[in-house]
Amino acid sequence: MGQNPQLFHGSIRDNIALANPDASPETINQVMTQAYVDEFVMRLKDGLAHGVGDRNGGLSVGQAQRIAVARALLQDGGLWVLDEPTASLDAHSEQLVIESLHTATQQKTCIQVSHRLDALANSDQVWLMADGKLVQQGQYHELAQTGPLAEMLASADRRNLDA
């Protein structure tokens, strides 16, 4: 799942069901709820039939991202690759996407690329890269104590205090 989800011409339902066109309405509703798509889709005049066109058909980036999450949930894959999955999201959408992805990736292999340090806290393993090289590897709570990750966290804390 990339930071700029690709939606296709068709309805919201079509975009979710792309992963499984034969999915039942109950299954579509289930992944919609898990990805918090139902939060906004019921306010749309056409609901799931809302047309998606160029530039995501009047949907916000957060809404498009949640549709992409629902589509990924419908695939129920064993390997998830997330590239800055909350980039460009408002705080509300970001929290919803994080919650649904955290739930969806339990007991699965998930590789997440992120510049957001707080996104790493729930990871089993963190690999910190700098200048194309692996500079630190291990569990977040251990890496946060000393070394490059600890320095980055301290720097981020100082920036937040100055803001």
Secondary structure, 3 states (H helix, E strand, C coil): CCCCCCCCCEEHHHHHHCCCCCCCHHHHHHHHHHCCCHHHHCCCCCHHHCEECHHHHHCCHHHHHHHHHHHHHHHCCCEEEEECCCCCCCHHHHHHHHHHHHHHCCCCEEEEECCCHHHHCCCCCEEEEECCEEEEEECHHHHCCCCHHHHHHHHHHHHHHHC
